[in-house]
Amino acid sequence: MSLKLMDIITENHKREYGCVMLFFDFPELYKIQDAINPDDLYEEDDDDSYGLESEAHVTLLYGLHKGVSDEDVKETLKNIDFDVCKLFNLSFFKNEKYDVLKFEVGYTTRGGAFLSKANKELKKFPYTSDFPDYNPHLSVAYLKPGMGKEYVDKLKRVKDYILTPKEARYSKTDGSKIKIKINVKK
C-alpha cells in the first residue's frame, strides 16, 4: 500500500476523541444478532460504527484528547488485573437518533470493580464526556428509534454469559488502533 493511500485511509477515519476498549471472544453475539431484521437497524452512510456491533467490547473510556500517548494508556492498564465479566440483562437505552440494544456488564465476584478502576484511572488523562457515571455495557446493535423494546421482548430468553477479556485497544484520534496486552487473572 502506498503512503498516499495510507494517508487517505487514516484521514477518513480521524475522530474528535480517542477511546479505550476491552475486547472479548463472544461468537454468540452473532447468533443473537441473527434475530435482528436488517430493516430495523440504524445506519449512517458515511459512518460504519452503527448497525450491528462487529466486535464484542466494553468501552473503558471514550473521550480521550489528542496527545494522550500509547505509553500512557499501556502503563495505566498494566496496573489493572482484569478478570471474567458477566453479561446480563439484555436491555436498551435511547439516544436522540437511535436505540442501543446492549447487555449490562458486571463482575462474577464481589469486589471485582476492575472495569470501574480502569475507567477511573484513564480519566486522569485529558478527556471530554457528557456522561459523569460509568455504566459498563456491551452493545449488540444500533436500532432505529422505538425498536429497542421490541427486541428486548423478542430476545427475553437470551441467557447471561461469562466472558474473559482478551485484549484492550486504544483507538486514537488519528484513526490508528493500538492493541494492548492486559493482565487477566487465571
Rosetta silent file (secondary structure, phi, psi, omega in degrees, C-alpha in Angstrom):
SEQUENCE: MSLKLMDIITENHKREYGCVMLFFDFPELYKIQDAINPDDLYEEDDDDSYGLESEAHVTLLYGLHKGVSDEDVKETLKNIDFDVCKLFNLSFFKNEKYDVLKFEVGYTTRGGAFLSKANKELKKFPYTSDFPDYNPHLSVAYLKPGMGKEYVDKLKRVKDYILTPKEARYSKTDGSKIKIKINVKK
SCORE:     score description
SCORE:     0.000 S_00000001
   1 L     0.000  129.851 -179.319    0.000    0.000    0.000 S_00000001
   2 L   -71.465  156.732  179.209    1.450    3.332   -0.972 S_00000001
   3 H   -60.170  -40.222 -179.026    1.980    6.023    1.608 S_00000001
   4 H   -63.042  -42.277  178.031   -0.506    8.296   -0.134 S_00000001
   5 H   -64.598  -41.523  177.780   -3.268    5.676    0.011 S_00000001
   6 H   -61.371  -41.099  177.902   -2.469    5.021    3.692 S_00000001
   7 H   -61.103  -40.494  179.579   -2.709    8.770    4.378 S_00000001
   8 H   -65.212  -44.553  179.877   -6.137    8.862    2.729 S_00000001
   9 H   -61.594  -47.392  179.999   -7.393    5.884    4.765 S_00000001
  10 H   -62.439  -43.790 -179.103   -6.122    7.383    8.014 S_00000001
  11 H   -59.152  -39.751 -177.908   -7.557   10.818    7.150 S_00000001
  12 H   -72.208  -14.806 -177.210  -11.020    9.336    6.534 S_00000001
  13 L  -112.804   15.786  177.610  -11.073    7.637    9.931 S_00000001
  14 L   -67.364  145.511  179.625   -9.977   10.525   12.157 S_00000001
  15 L  -126.492  158.760  178.391  -12.104   11.091   15.237 S_00000001
  16 L   -70.149  -36.511 -177.383  -12.507   14.011   17.568 S_00000001
  17 L  -130.419  158.354  175.349  -11.717   11.877   20.624 S_00000001
  18 E   -92.607  167.236 -175.502   -9.886    8.682   21.448 S_00000001
  19 E  -147.201  139.606  174.786  -11.374    5.605   23.062 S_00000001
  20 E  -114.517  126.986 -175.909  -10.047    2.660   25.093 S_00000001
  21 E  -127.759  151.210  177.395  -11.985   -0.597   24.773 S_00000001
  22 E  -109.324  124.620 -173.484  -11.762   -4.078   26.284 S_00000001
  23 E  -106.055  151.875 -178.165  -12.391   -6.899   23.781 S_00000001
  24 E  -133.071  154.045  164.875  -13.829  -10.397   24.201 S_00000001
  25 L   -85.435  118.619 -176.463  -14.283  -13.549   22.138 S_00000001
  26 L  -148.665   70.041 -177.749  -18.078  -13.789   22.016 S_00000001
  27 L   -61.938  -22.776  177.848  -19.289  -15.730   18.948 S_00000001
  28 H   -62.543  -22.927  178.023  -22.769  -15.947   20.487 S_00000001
  29 H   -54.731  -42.404 -176.858  -23.123  -12.225   19.740 S_00000001
  30 H   -69.956  -30.679  175.909  -23.596  -13.047   16.058 S_00000001
  31 H   -68.437  -40.558  177.298  -26.295  -15.632   16.856 S_00000001
  32 H   -63.984  -42.917 -179.129  -28.178  -13.007   18.869 S_00000001
  33 H   -65.813  -23.957  178.191  -27.786  -10.519   16.017 S_00000001
  34 L   -60.788  -22.955 -179.324  -29.297  -13.045   13.580 S_00000001
  35 L   -81.499   -4.381 -176.702  -32.672  -12.311   15.211 S_00000001
  36 L   -95.273  125.990  177.541  -32.473   -8.634   14.193 S_00000001
  37 L   -71.617  126.130 -179.811  -34.201   -7.577   10.996 S_00000001
  38 H   -55.893  -27.571  178.781  -31.751   -5.501    8.909 S_00000001
  39 H   -68.841  -16.765 -178.915  -34.575   -3.018    8.187 S_00000001
  40 H   -92.293   -2.951 -178.074  -34.677   -2.207   11.927 S_00000001
  41 E   -80.135  143.056  170.922  -31.013   -1.171   12.138 S_00000001
  42 L   -89.277  127.207  178.801  -29.925    2.434   12.476 S_00000001
  43 L  -141.231  155.315  174.499  -27.145    3.177    9.997 S_00000001
  44 E  -125.336  135.804 -175.671  -25.415    6.218    8.548 S_00000001
  45 L   -57.630  -38.648 -174.281  -23.981    6.206    5.035 S_00000001
  46 L  -100.271   13.048 -176.905  -20.685    7.829    5.969 S_00000001
  47 E  -145.674  111.929 -177.327  -20.101    6.073    9.308 S_00000001
  48 L   -86.494   11.820 -179.370  -19.725    2.308    9.711 S_00000001
  49 L   -85.893    3.764  178.515  -19.815    2.418   13.519 S_00000001
  50 L  -109.436 -176.167 -177.468  -23.599    1.890   13.565 S_00000001
  51 L    85.633 -137.727  177.327  -25.812   -1.081   12.692 S_00000001
  52 E   -79.969  138.310  176.645  -24.710   -4.413   14.141 S_00000001
  53 L   -68.265  126.783 -173.950  -21.783   -4.294   16.540 S_00000001
  54 L   -87.738  -24.100  179.212  -18.927   -6.006   14.713 S_00000001
  55 L  -137.736  132.454 -179.025  -16.672   -6.810   17.685 S_00000001
  56 L   -70.383  119.137  179.781  -17.670   -7.625   21.245 S_00000001
  57 E  -154.294  161.071  170.794  -16.224   -4.981   23.544 S_00000001
  58 E  -117.620  129.660  176.785  -16.800   -2.833   26.609 S_00000001
  59 E   -76.080  125.980  176.023  -15.719    0.781   26.406 S_00000001
  60 E   -84.988  -40.789  173.045  -13.405    1.646   29.275 S_00000001
  61 E  -161.664  128.077  170.459  -13.343    5.365   28.400 S_00000001
  62 E  -106.659  142.568  174.034  -14.452    7.386   25.407 S_00000001
  63 E   116.182    6.967  179.549  -13.358   10.997   25.047 S_00000001
  64 E   -63.190  137.957 -179.163   -9.570   10.946   25.400 S_00000001
  65 L   -79.573  155.465  173.869   -7.982   14.033   23.915 S_00000001
  66 L   -55.728  138.907  178.737   -5.373   14.050   21.190 S_00000001
  67 L   106.134  -15.635  173.410   -1.942   13.782   22.773 S_00000001
  68 L   -72.736  118.345 -170.609   -2.677   11.001   25.273 S_00000001
  69 L   -79.828  159.724  174.208    0.150    8.654   24.341 S_00000001
  70 H   -56.843  -44.149 -177.446    0.072    4.918   23.706 S_00000001
  71 H   -63.412  -38.451  177.023    2.547    4.504   26.556 S_00000001
  72 H   -58.729  -46.987 -177.920    0.305    6.423   28.987 S_00000001
  73 H   -68.118  -44.269  179.625   -2.611    4.107   28.225 S_00000001
  74 H   -60.127  -45.280 -178.804   -0.460    0.942   28.271 S_00000001
  75 H   -63.521  -39.563  178.762    1.097    1.892   31.612 S_00000001
  76 H   -63.445  -47.724 -177.278   -2.320    2.608   33.130 S_00000001
  77 H   -72.617  -25.261  178.931   -3.817   -0.710   32.025 S_00000001
  78 H   -60.520  -28.859 -176.012   -0.678   -2.632   33.031 S_00000001
  79 L   -91.020   11.292 -179.481   -1.526   -1.894   36.674 S_00000001
  80 L  -118.641  132.318  175.870   -5.030   -3.372   36.495 S_00000001
  81 E   -94.857  108.375  177.520   -5.864   -7.044   36.943 S_00000001
  82 E   -82.186  156.852 -178.475   -8.780   -7.868   34.641 S_00000001
  83 L  -143.821 -175.361  179.144  -10.985  -10.874   35.317 S_00000001
  84 L   -65.900  151.820  178.816  -14.029  -12.538   33.849 S_00000001
  85 E  -119.237  151.072  176.633  -17.081  -10.391   33.210 S_00000001
  86 E  -107.823  124.852  172.694  -20.735  -11.281   33.404 S_00000001
  87 E   -96.316  126.766 -176.987  -23.048  -10.146   30.609 S_00000001
  88 E  -150.168  170.391  174.863  -26.624   -9.931   31.857 S_00000001
  89 E    52.219   70.721  173.066  -29.903   -8.066   31.447 S_00000001
  90 E   -60.083  120.059 -173.098  -30.263   -7.654   27.694 S_00000001
  91 E  -149.890 -167.066  179.089  -31.820   -4.197   27.589 S_00000001
  92 E  -149.565  161.201  168.522  -31.610   -0.915   25.686 S_00000001
  93 E  -132.227  155.401 -177.023  -31.100    2.779   26.082 S_00000001
  94 E   -99.161  148.653  174.088  -32.385    5.603   23.935 S_00000001
  95 L  -131.271  165.610  178.550  -30.470    8.276   22.126 S_00000001
  96 L   -57.340  -36.233 -173.066  -31.881   11.115   20.008 S_00000001
  97 L  -101.243  -19.641 -173.253  -31.034    9.236   16.809 S_00000001
  98 L  -160.653  168.467  169.490  -31.240    5.542   17.784 S_00000001
  99 E  -105.661  141.983  177.394  -31.848    2.863   20.436 S_00000001
 100 E  -109.535  115.444  173.771  -28.866    0.789   21.594 S_00000001
 101 E   -82.123  126.976 -172.005  -29.562   -2.888   22.299 S_00000001
 102 E  -154.634  161.169  169.012  -26.984   -3.944   24.893 S_00000001
 103 E   -98.786  144.674  165.859  -26.014   -6.204   27.763 S_00000001
 104 E   -76.593  151.963 -179.270  -25.107   -4.785   31.132 S_00000001
 105 E  -124.696  129.269 -179.794  -21.631   -5.900   32.193 S_00000001
 106 E  -138.545 -159.779 -172.973  -20.696   -6.755   35.750 S_00000001
 107 E  -116.630  152.820  179.079  -18.464   -8.925   37.849 S_00000001
 108 L   -92.979  -13.314  179.339  -18.685  -12.547   38.937 S_00000001
 109 L  -126.318  150.606  176.937  -17.018  -11.949   42.297 S_00000001
 110 L   -63.592  140.149  176.806  -17.627   -9.383   44.985 S_00000001
 111 L    79.891   11.743  179.490  -15.175   -6.536   44.875 S_00000001
 112 L   -57.388  -75.628  171.986  -14.272   -7.059   41.186 S_00000001
 113 L    50.025   18.647 -178.935  -14.661   -3.459   40.003 S_00000001
 114 H   -68.437  -29.660  177.177  -11.724   -3.659   37.559 S_00000001
 115 H   -66.775  -46.704  178.667  -13.784   -2.022   34.781 S_00000001
 116 H   -64.684  -35.932  177.849  -14.620    0.939   37.008 S_00000001
 117 H   -64.647  -44.308  178.936  -10.999    1.093   38.176 S_00000001
 118 H   -61.202  -43.855  178.692   -9.774    1.227   34.568 S_00000001
 119 H   -59.599  -47.303 -178.733  -12.301    3.971   33.789 S_00000001
 120 H   -62.161  -43.250 -179.143  -11.248    5.990   36.846 S_00000001
 121 H   -68.026  -40.111  178.970   -7.529    5.661   36.064 S_00000001
 122 H   -67.506  -26.973  178.500   -7.985    6.603   32.391 S_00000001
 123 L   -70.863   -3.743  175.379   -9.935    9.700   33.476 S_00000001
 124 L   -75.384  -15.168  176.641   -6.685   11.061   34.910 S_00000001
 125 L   -91.719  160.680  177.577   -5.764   11.982   31.337 S_00000001
 126 L   -60.582  127.988  179.794   -7.418   14.895   29.482 S_00000001
 127 E  -153.394  163.882  176.715  -10.838   13.767   28.258 S_00000001
 128 L  -129.836  133.495  178.355  -14.296   15.078   27.451 S_00000001
 129 L  -152.720  142.756  174.116  -17.539   13.302   28.320 S_00000001
 130 L   -92.408   -0.548 -175.113  -21.200   14.166   28.659 S_00000001
 131 L  -117.666  104.182 -176.689  -21.721   11.130   30.909 S_00000001
 132 L   -71.231  -27.595 -177.990  -20.499   11.557   34.502 S_00000001
 133 L   -99.967  140.954  178.338  -21.374    7.987   35.541 S_00000001
 134 L   -96.292  118.900  178.612  -19.647    4.909   34.140 S_00000001
 135 L  -125.085   91.636 -175.781  -22.091    2.134   33.253 S_00000001
 136 L   -61.376  135.186  177.888  -20.220   -0.674   31.507 S_00000001
 137 E  -150.263  160.858  176.662  -22.192   -2.329   28.730 S_00000001
 138 E  -118.168  112.800 -178.183  -21.630   -4.421   25.627 S_00000001
 139 E   -72.422  141.019  176.065  -23.536   -3.120   22.609 S_00000001
 140 E  -102.801  -46.744 -177.072  -25.319   -5.625   20.369 S_00000001
 141 E  -162.561  154.245  170.966  -26.845   -3.287   17.781 S_00000001
 142 E   -99.687  120.223 -174.748  -27.887    0.258   16.991 S_00000001
 143 E  -112.166  157.193  174.334  -31.595    0.210   16.176 S_00000001
 144 L   -60.516  150.554 -178.637  -33.982    2.719   14.702 S_00000001
 145 L   -53.670  136.333  178.494  -35.756    4.791   17.377 S_00000001
 146 L    88.747   -6.046 -177.626  -38.519    2.864   19.127 S_00000001
 147 L   -90.924  -14.826 -176.285  -37.175   -0.598   18.195 S_00000001
 148 H   -57.172  -50.216 -178.117  -35.267   -1.276   21.434 S_00000001
 149 H   -62.363  -39.335  179.176  -38.227   -2.507   23.472 S_00000001
 150 H   -57.796  -42.525 -178.319  -39.389   -4.764   20.639 S_00000001
 151 H   -78.728  -29.682  173.370  -36.033   -6.573   20.596 S_00000001
 152 H   -62.925  -44.323  177.640  -35.732   -6.774   24.374 S_00000001
 153 H   -65.297  -43.762 -178.443  -39.143   -8.501   24.364 S_00000001
 154 H   -64.109  -35.592 -175.289  -38.236  -10.681   21.370 S_00000001
 155 L  -105.674   23.674 -174.469  -34.910  -11.766   22.915 S_00000001
 156 L   -63.282  -16.759  179.248  -36.050  -12.065   26.541 S_00000001
 157 L   -89.303    0.210  177.939  -34.900  -15.692   26.698 S_00000001
 158 L   -63.710  131.797 -175.266  -31.286  -14.770   25.942 S_00000001
 159 L   -83.860  175.688  172.686  -29.172  -16.050   28.813 S_00000001
 160 L   -80.524  157.582  179.900  -26.373  -14.453   30.789 S_00000001
 161 E  -132.713  148.159  173.143  -22.794  -15.028   29.641 S_00000001
 162 E  -112.559  122.384 -176.234  -19.421  -15.201   31.371 S_00000001
 163 E  -127.618  145.647  175.514  -16.576  -13.845   29.232 S_00000001
 164 L  -103.488  126.815  178.231  -12.841  -13.442   29.715 S_00000001
 165 E   -65.055  145.958 -178.842  -11.309  -10.286   28.238 S_00000001
 166 E  -109.289  -31.117 -179.750   -8.603  -10.951   25.643 S_00000001
 167 E  -167.403  166.154  170.949   -7.060   -7.530   24.965 S_00000001
 168 E  -112.935  160.028  174.532   -7.570   -3.802   25.111 S_00000001
 169 E  -138.956  140.592  175.527   -7.331   -1.361   22.215 S_00000001
 170 E  -108.508  108.253  175.537   -6.693    2.337   22.149 S_00000001
 171 E   -90.191  113.628 -172.428   -8.433    3.933   19.164 S_00000001
 172 L   -91.160  166.709 -178.113   -6.687    7.241   18.704 S_00000001
 173 L   -64.157  -23.867 -179.955   -7.896   10.490   17.191 S_00000001
 174 L   -83.720    1.000  179.048   -5.724    9.915   14.104 S_00000001
 175 L    95.042   -9.819  178.803   -7.609    6.696   13.314 S_00000001
 176 L   -76.203  152.406  179.592   -4.868    4.310   14.442 S_00000001
 177 E  -125.553  120.874 -175.693   -5.739    1.421   16.755 S_00000001
 178 E  -105.554  119.416  175.528   -3.169    0.221   19.263 S_00000001
 179 E   -76.960  139.097 -177.968   -3.539   -3.300   20.705 S_00000001
 180 E  -129.269  123.993  175.947   -2.667   -3.505   24.376 S_00000001
 181 L   -70.315  138.549 -179.236   -1.834   -6.679   26.259 S_00000001
 182 L  -121.163  158.774  173.980   -3.712   -6.878   29.549 S_00000001
 183 E   -87.095  122.712  177.845   -3.254   -8.805   32.794 S_00000001
 184 E  -118.643  126.157  177.800   -6.035  -11.359   33.193 S_00000001
 185 L   -59.733  140.666  179.226   -6.446  -13.276   36.450 S_00000001
 186 L   -94.746    0.000    0.000   -6.131  -17.005   35.964 S_00000001
